[in-house]
Amino acid sequence: MEIRNRHLFRLTRFVIFKISFLFRLMAKFRRAKKRLLIIKTDAIGDYILLRNFIELVKGSEKFRDHEIHLLGNPAWRDIALTYDSAFVSEFIFVKDNELYESPFKLLKLGWKLFRNNYEVVLQPTSTRRLINDGLAALTAAKQLITFEGNTTGILPKYKAKTDKLYTRLLPLPNDIYFEFDRNVFYFEQVLDEMPAIGGPYIQTKATDRTGIIIFPGAGSVKRGWEKEKFFNLLELIMAKTSQPVYITGGPAETATAKYLVDHLPGTNITDLTGKTSLPQLVEMIGSANLLISNETSAIHIAAATKTPSVCILGGGHFERFAPYPEHMDYRPVCVYEKMECYNCNWNCIYQTPPNAPYPCISIVTVEQVWKAIGSMVHWP
């Protein structure tokens, strides 16, 4: 986190540590309602790997009589409302990074959470952050459960304090690294039963599959494959098939999409960047024959909709979000060239031009991706 206004941040810390203490004192004089809050404010891909567990919580022996609330990221709001409303009684969406320097907004949200009178608060995130720990504390719930975690997302001096705000800290075994498997472990401990789930899953309306989807975005130009390589790959694809090709993504991918369309005139390519909602994107991926993407939420959506996919993978979070473990079905085919600096948490040790990808991305060749596609697609 980058703090620009130290004064406001000091007030935020006061709300987290002092006001939450006051709320806990007040909570001693009330009986908690049968309500459970799940806090998950991470990115879209993280939610795709978590969302199926909400249904499991709702149907569990332990919490089937509880009302489920979800505190999440507005980035995936439409996915949650479209596919998960049957299990969640109330959604609360917040841009948590904005709260570090918005103490009065945090206090208002904290008061709302406190008044909801939760019995249980679950924060199934192993990379904890100060603001999320603070939100959990402000609920003053009878049970606050999270991972013991590390100091990747929070300074040690704050973690030492926020650890004490929870009623239960789950130690994460060293051999559990993939994010979905971490969720399995977390909910197994919380529910006292093994979750009967083998991977992320989204039920779409698709009945037939057609077309190829190119998702060139990566959230950052540093983590995305070069547009020239996508162009060269599309040339190979167009020479093999007459299937429609769709370029998708958000407004940030518009320039890349325009480059590809302009350099491939007269081909069966449709530019849909910035023109689809998240649920529409999910349905599109669920009805496609193939998705080709950088390591983004699209890859997890493909796995959840059982769509064959090829992922151009870098090393920042290698094996935490991709590649998928061998035991999981419908896992993406990942193309990468492993370097000694892998698992750097995207803190790259190499100097690269501002608009150039990290070396672990640029090292992946068109030939490697084309070979991966050939291993899973039978061209007409």
N, C-alpha and C positions, 0 to 999 in steps of 0.2 A: 504494500500500500504506500502511496505517495501522499504525504500530508503537506498541504500548503498553508493552512491556517492553524497554527499550533494552539491558539487560544480556544478555538472551537473544538479542537480535538481533546483538549483538557476537559472541556465540559462534557464531551461524549464519554470520556473515561469515568467522569463523575456519575453519569447516568448508569453506566454499566456496573460499576462496583458499589456505589453508595445507594442509588435509588433501588437497585435490585435487592440490596440488603433490607431496605425498608419494606419492599414488597414481600419479602420472605417473612418478615415479622408480622405483617398484616395477614398473610395467608394462614398463619397458625390459628386464626379465629374463624375460619370458614371450612366448609366441607367441599372438597373438589367434586366437580361433576364428571360424569362418564364421558370425558372428552380427551382426545389424543391429538397432539400436534406433531406433524412431521416437518422439519426444517430442511429445505434443500434449495439453496439459492445459486447452485452452480450452473454451468452452461447447458445447452440443449442436449448434447450427447450424454452428459452425466445423468440428465433426467430420463432419457430413453433407457439407460441401464438400471434405473431405479424404479420406474413407474409401476411395473408389474407387482412389486412387493406391496404396494398400497392395497391392492385387491386381496393379497394374502393376509395382510393385517386385519382388514375389514372382516374377512371370513374366518379368522383364527378363533380358537376356543377361548383364548385369553382376552381378546378385545372385540369380539363380535357384537357386544352390547354397547360399544363406545361410538361416539360421533367422531368422525375423522376430519381434521382440518389440515390444510397444506399451506405452508408459507414458502413461496417459491419465487423464481425469476420471471419477470414479465417477458423475457426473450422466448420462453416456451409456453406462455399463457394459453395460446390457441390450441396447442396439442393437449394440454391438461384438460381444458374445458371440453374439447371434442371427444376425447377418448376415456377420460377418467372421472367424469362427473357422477357416474353411478356409485362411486365409492367415497367421494369427498363431499362433505356437507358444506364446507366453506373454504374458499380459496382466498389467500392473501398474497398479493404480488408486490415485491419491493426490489429496487435496485440497491442492493446492500452496500456497494462501494460508496454510494452517495451519502450514507449515514455517518461515515467517519467524521465528517465536518458539518453535520446537521443534527446537533444534539436535541433540539426541540422537536424535530421530526421523529427522531429516535424515541424520545420520551412519549410522544403521542402514540406511536405504534406500540411501545412497551406497555402503556396503560391499557390499550385495547387488548393486548395479549393477556395481561394480568386479569382483566375483567372477564375474559372468556373462561377463566377458572379451570385450567386443564389439570387432569390427573397425571397424565404422562406426556412428556415431550421427547421425541426421538430426533437425534441429529446424526444420521448415518454417513457422515463425511469424515474420512480419515485425515484429510488435510484441513485442519480446523483453522478458522480465522477469528480474530477478536470480535468483530461485529456479530458474527453468528453465535458465538459463545454468549455474548451480551444479550442477544434476543432470547436465547434459551433461558438465561438467568432471570430476565424480566418477567417471564411467565410465572415464576414462583411455583411451578408445578411440584406435585409430590414426588414424582420421579423424573429425573433428567438423565438421559442415557446417550453417551457418545463414545467414540473411539478415544483411546489414550492419545493416539496421534503423535506427531512430531512437531518440530518448529519450522517446517517449510513455509507455512502460511501465517505464522504468528511468532512474535518475538518471545524468547524464553521467559523474560520477566513477566509478560502478560499471561503466558500459558501457565506458569506456576500459580497465578491467581485464579485463572478461569477453571483450572482443574478442580479447584475446591468448590466451584459453583454447581458441579454435577453431583448426582447421587450415585452414579455408576459409570466407571470408565472401563471400556472393553479393550484389553490388550490384543493387538493384531498379530497373528502368527506370521513369522518371517516368510513362510512359503506361500502366503496368499497375497498376490500382487495385482492380478487383474481386477479391474474395478467391479465388474459384475460379481465375481467370486467374493470380493470384500462385502458386497451387499448381502450375499447368501450367508456368509458367516455372521454378519451383524444381526440379521433378522432371525437366524437360528438361535442366537443367544437371547434375543429379546422375547421371542415367541415360545421358547422352550420346545421347539419342534423344527424338524428339517424342512425348509421350504421346498415344495414339490415343483421346481421350476428349473429348466435346463438352459435357459437363455432368454434374452429380451424378445418380446412378442407383441405385435400390433395387428389386430384384425382389421383388414381393409376391405373395401367393397369390390376389389378386383376379381374378375372371373377369368380373364385371358391376359396374357403377357405379350407386349409388343414394344419395340423401340429400345433405344440405348440412351442413357442419360449421362451427360458430362457435367460434373460439379467441380468447377475449377477454383472455387474459393477455399480459403483455409483460415479465415479470421485475421490473418496477417500475411502480407506479401512474403515475409521471411520464411513462412512455413508452407508456401505453396509452390507447386511445380511451375516452370516457366510456360508462358502462353505459346511460345514457339514450339515447345515440345508437344503440347496439346494439339497444335495445328498439324505437326508431323504425324502424330498418332491418328488424328481424324482422317488424314489422307489415306492411311493404310486401311482404316475401317471402311471408308467410302468405296475403296476399290474392291472390297469383299462383300458388301451387302447393300441392299436398297432400303433397309429398315430405316424408319425415321430416327433422327438424332435430335435430342433436346438438350439445350444448354440451360442449366438452372443455377439458382443462387440468389443472393440478395443484391441490392443496388451497387454494392462495392465490386461486384463481378461484371458490371455492365460493360466496362471498357474492354475486358478480356473477351467477353462474348461478341462484342462488335468486331474486334480484331479477327476472331475466328470466322464469323459469318462473312466479313468483307473479303477474306482471303480464300474462301471456299464458295465462290458464287455458283449459282445454279445447282447446288446440292440440296439434299433433303434435310436441312438443318433449321430448327426453329429456336429462336432466342426467347427464353422465358425468364431471364434474370430480372428480378424485381417485380415480377408479374404474378407470382403465386403466393398464396398464404401458406403457412406451415402445414395445416391439414391437407391442402391441395398437393403440396410437395410429397407428403407421406403417401397419399393415394397414387401419385404419379410413380414414385419409386416402387410401390407395391404392385404396380401393373407393368413394370418394365422387364425386359429380358436381361438387362445388364446395367450396372452403374459403375462409372469410373470416376474416382474422386481422390482428392487429398484426404488426409486424416481429419475428418470433420464429423459433425452430427449425421451427415448423409450416410456415412458408412454404417453407423449404428442403426439408422432407420432401415437400411437395406438388410442388415442381419435380422432385425425385428420383423420385417415383412417377407423374409425368406427369398429375397432377391439376390441373385448372383452379383458379386461386386469385386472390383479390383481397387485396392487402396495404395496410393503412392505415399510411403511412410518414411518419416524422419525419426530421429532418435531421442527427441526431448523427453517423452514419456514412454519410452519403448517398453512394451509388454504390460503397461498399466491399462491402456485403452486399446491397443493393437500391437502385435497380432493377437487374435482371439486364441485361447487355449485349445489344444487338440480335442478336448472332451466336448466342445460346444459345436452344435450343428449350425449350418448356414453361415459359417464364419467367412469373412472377406478373405480374398487372396491378397496378401500384402507383398508389395515389391519394395525392397530396401537393400542398401549396401552398408552393412554394419561397420561402424567406425569405433575406435577405442574410446571416444568421448561420449558415447551413447548414455542416455539417462542423465542428461545435463539439466533437466527441468527447463529447457529452452534458454538457458544462460550460456549462449554459444561462446566458445573460447576463440573463435576465428573472427577476423575482421572482414566484413563483406560490404559491398556498396549498399546504400540505403534501399534500393529497389530490387536487390538481388536476394534470392533465397539462401538459406543456410546451406553449407556444403553437404550435409546429410540428405538434403532434398535434391539439390542440383546434380548430385552424383548419380542419381537414378536415371537410366537411359530410356529412350523410346523403345529400343529393342527389348529391354527387359520387361517393360509393361506390355508390349505387343505379345511377347511369348506367354505372359501370364494370362492374357485374354484368350489366346489360342488354346490354352490348356482347359478352358471351361466353356468355350462357345463353339458350336458347330455351325459354320456359316452356310446359308442356303445356297 
